Amino acid sequence: MEEADKVFLEYVVKALVDNPNDIKIDRTVDEMGVLISLTVNPADMGKIIGRMGNTAKAIRTLLRIIGMKNNARVNLKINEPEGSTRPERVERPQSAPTTLKTVDQAMEDLKGI
């Protein structure tokens, strides 16, 4: 079965999202391997990506394992919804260097309280 990766991805994504009818999966094969592009409802993007990208990383890992089983390199691209804006990274100001205390110094400070 050539498209086991696509069937697997569809199964997993439909289980995660609130709008399973809005899922669109495109699969292309070239000399670099298999590229699967996933488009979901904008309201479901957070569920697919997960906290700090952990859900997306897990899905990608499982797709790579399926690819290895079928001697193919599988990559997942999650398409951003149209009109979305990513918040720009804000540089945090450099704080003053903190001095580290030893455990004994911290215990001494606590005794004074």
Residue pairs with C-beta under 8 A, 6 or more apart in sequence:
1 7
2 70
3 27
4 66
4 69
4 70
5 27
5 34
5 36
5 63
5 66
5 67
5 70
5 72
5 74
6 25
6 27
6 36
8 62
8 63
8 66
9 25
9 36
9 38
9 59
9 63
9 76
10 23
10 25
12 59
12 62
13 20
13 23
13 25
13 38
13 40
13 48
13 59
14 20
14 23
16 44
16 47
16 48
16 55
17 23
17 40
17 41
17 44
17 47
17 48
18 41
18 43
18 44
18 47
19 40
19 41
19 43
19 44
22 40
22 41
22 44
23 38
23 39
23 40
24 38
24 39
24 40
25 36
25 37
25 38
25 39
26 36
26 37
26 39
27 34
27 35
27 36
27 37
28 34
28 35
28 37
29 35
29 72
32 73
32 75
33 67
33 72
33 73
33 74
33 75
34 67
34 72
34 73
34 74
34 75
35 75
35 77
36 63
36 74
36 75
36 76
36 77
37 77
37 79
38 48
38 76
38 77
38 78
38 79
39 79
39 81
40 48
40 78
41 81
42 81
42 84
45 78
45 80
45 81
45 84
47 55
48 55
48 56
48 59
48 78
49 55
49 56
49 78
50 56
50 57
50 58
56 76
56 78
59 76
60 75
60 76
63 74
63 75
63 76
64 73
64 74
66 74
67 73
67 74
80 86
101 109
